[in-house]
């Protein structure tokens, strides 16, 4: 949950900014596990978690409902959508269509310093301690954030705002999938081994290999999710 968010007191000041802020803060709360799929959450709880006014939250929830992330329950609150196996398959099918051309473009024109930073942070996460529940929870958040940043790096190579928007919606639904998984399924590091292989191919400017490795990575990620939710 955001730790230093001051609740706005007046929706009349820059309303579009406030509404967008409520939406983004809600997604941040999702990433941090503040809300759980299938649980009823009141609008007041969302205001408290996001530091947003009730008007801004209502606007954000309308947008989230349109994206299939929440279901509005009249006079009660909202329920986060629970993702099923069919939706997982659809998400990954679309991700492959978008991300394989993206990683090809990234391999052809990338910033070596960015690739080196992604590699360094991946190694740090893989070596991080998981001795306590608090360390494991913090590591899940770090892994989720770095995973998002890595795939965003690929997508930026396409220079398409529309594709960025499509991916953001997919990633929001993937956050819901992650929230449905038992912690043991989020503590494994296989995905980061795969990320490092892709980054090696990118660093070598081998676009074909990077695309093949990414396709295999997405196939395995899909199967990991399916195994977990069908467990």
Secondary structure, 3 states (H helix, E strand, C coil): CCCCCCCCCCCCCCHHHHHHHHHHHHHHHHHCCCCCECCEECHHHHHHHHCCCHHHHHHHHHHHHHCCCEEEECCCEEEECCCCHHHHHHHHHHHHHHHHHHHHHHHHCCCHHHHHHHHHHHHHHHCCCCCCHHHHHHHHHHHHHHHHHHHHHHHHCCCCHHHHHHHHHHHHHHHHHHHHCCHHHCCCCHHHHHHHHHHHHHHCCCHHHHHHHHHHHHHHHHHHHHHHHCC
